[in-house]
Amino acid sequence: MDALNNMVGVLREEVEIYRDLMMLVEKTNQALVKHNLEELNKMLDSQQLLLVQAGKFEERRQQHQQELAASLGMPAKELTLTKLIEQVPKEKAEQLKVLQNDLVAFVDKINATNKQNEELIKDSLKYIDYTMQLFTGGEDSKTYHKKPGNTEGGKQGHSSRIFDRKV
């Protein structure tokens, strides 16, 4: 089956792309931890390019899936990799199973690392927000001076801020 060989080839390429993507996501994580914005931008640009490539291979995989489904007499939407493994000779089934396991492992690792990256970004944004609140005298900022309106001399006014809130 030519379509089966093509499917195996495309899946191999996808595994390589996801392996590279996983490494970039881990480097992104390191850049976030180190607050290295230059490296973070490079990693995000590289990830974007890999995702475009992955999309092209996914289109090719879907074409081969349709061909295989037609040759097996089933709708393409019902042909999963697991079902394909059950339908092909043992040698190809073993190759497909290894590729399937690799893809699942890489996607799971990417998702876990992306979730961790998301938490790092949220923490950084909270810190930035807190810092801005301190600079602008926001509602949540804690200071060591009297409440606004109770300034010395009985004059009503606002607390001293580093930056005007309008900035």
TAGI-V709624 format. One record per pair of residues at least 6 apart in sequence whose C-alpha atoms are under 6 Angstrom apart, sorted by sequence separation. I is the first residue (numbers start at 1). J is the second residue. If there is no record, write none. Layout:
# TAGI-V709624
i={I:I}
j={J:J}
This chain:
# TAGI-V709624
i={69:69:134:149:85:133:149:31:148:66:148:148:28:28:137:136:135:136:135:136:136:7:3:15:22:29}
j={75:76:141:156:93:141:157:40:157:76:158:159:40:43:161:161:162:163:163:164:165:64:64:103:110:117}
